[in-house]
Amino acid sequence: MAVAFWQNFSWGQNPQETKSGLRIMFYNVENLFHPSDDSLKNDEEFTPEGTRFWSYKRYKDKLNKIGKTVLAVGEWEPPAVIGLCEIENIQCLNDLVYNSPLKKFGYKIIHQESGDRRGIDVAMLYREDYFKPVSFHPFVLKFGEDSRPTRDILYVKGTTHHKDTLHLFVNHWPSRYGGQLATAPKREEAARVLRSKYDSIMTVNPNASIIAMGDFNDHPDDISMHEVLKAQKDTTTLSKEDLINTVWQYEFKKGTHKYDHEWGILDQFVITQALLKGKNGLKSGLENSHIFDADFLLEEEKDGVGKITNRTYIGFKYHGGYSDHLPIFIDVLFVRQ
């Protein structure tokens, strides 16, 4: 039964099957809220009595769909690490790990509540057989006393089962709600914070293997990504301080999110040159990075051309799909100098 989810897709063999590397996934799951009301969060619309009539049945169905998507991305071996965003709380994560198709695979959870008023956070799931965290820390984003709090950047340092160190950041930057230009300064500040963390790590170890993943709510060529974070597309003309955006290569070909009939790449991986060149026991690059656009995650767009994501909601109307974003994944290979 599960094979039907991936048998017609080919993104290259998962290196976990041959023990030659890890598969890392990121997924904006579109508002995974627990149906109970949290009095400390503005989550009332995602309750049975709320404007979206969010029920336990719908919640369970969404958990199952997320689990099936993860299994499809992993093919025969579910990803070693999963970065997630738009998760309400630890209960949602526990239900995903223990009460969905993922329950057989022993995923562990890293999560900390952020100040986001709606209650949506970032989180990480990992399989200890492949990746063991050494430390983690949420970096709070602040934009002034009058600004609404947003999601933290989650940092996790860990080791692979080959004892190689890997630094991971999970991001969900401030949205474009209110206009792209009006909200751009917040994402540029988020980029400055993330860039400073890269620099701190590389000051200690210039050959550090670092991956930032997330829904950045900006495209690869926006100022926050291209100029502030210094995440580039062309790997042949890199300056010393440049990082590499491995998903930018899909510009004009694919996207992770569709708005007003246009695909855009909001979900991205950003890696260090050391990881690109395999300088510290681990190696990855453009050829190892993919947008997972399996057929079951898409449907025909009714008032446009082509396909669109198969969403949970269209506006406030329940649609019963998967998410308004497509997952992305990257393979990290073991190498020895």
C-alpha positions, 0 to 999 in steps of 0.5 A: 500500500505504501509503495504506491506513494513513491513507486512512480517517482525518481529523485535518486536513491536515498543514501540511508539505504546504502548507509552512504549518507543521510536524507534531510527533509523540510516541510511547511505542513500548513497549520497543524493545530491541535483541536483543543483551545489554548487560552494563551494563544490565538488559536480559536479558529482551529477548534471545533467551534472556530471559524474553520470548524477544525475537528479531531477527525480532520486533525487525525487525517492531517497527521496521517497525510503528513506521515505518509508524505514523510514516508514517500520522501524517504522512499524505503528509508524515512529521512534521518532529520525532518525540519517542520514549521506551522506546528502548534505545540508539543502535543501535535508533534507527539501525535505525529511521532506516536499516532501516525504512519511514523510511529514505527520509526522511533523519531525523537522531537526537538521543540520549544514554544516561541512567542508567536501569538497564533502559537505556530512554531518550528520543530525538528524530528530525528532518528537517533540511529542516524543523527544524535543532537549534542545541543540545541538553542532557539534564537529569538527574533526581535524587531522592536518593542511594538512588533509582534513576536514571531517564530524562533530560529531553531539551531541544532548541533549534532553528530551522524552515526559516522561521528561527523558534526552537522549544524542545522537551523530550522527557519520560518521567517515573518510572512508577507502578510501586509505586503512584501515591501512593508514586511521585507525589513523583518525578513532581512533582520532574520537573515542578519541573525541567521548569518551571524550564527553561520559566522560564529560557527565558521569562526571556530571551524571554517570547514563546518558543515552547516545547513539552514532549512526553512520557509523563508517567505522570500525567494532566492533572489530577494535581498534577505537571501541573496544579499544579507545571507549571501546565499548564491546560485552559481557555485563557480563564482563564489567569494570566500563568505558566500553560502549556496542556495541549493534550491535556487536551481529550480527557478523557472522550472519548479516551485514550493508554493503557488500564489496568484497562479505563479510558482515561487521558491519559499522553502530552501536549503542553504549550505556552506562551501565546506559542505559543497566541497566535502571538506569535513567528512560530509558532502552535498550540493545542487544535485543532492537537493530536490523539491518533492512534487509527487502527484498526490501533493498536487491537483489541477488549478481550477481558475488557472493554468497547470497544477497547484498544491493540494491544500488543507484549506482554500481560504476558510473552506476545508479542502482536505488536502496535504499542505499549501507548500511542497516538501524539499529534501537534501541528501548529505553523503559521507566522504573521507579526505 
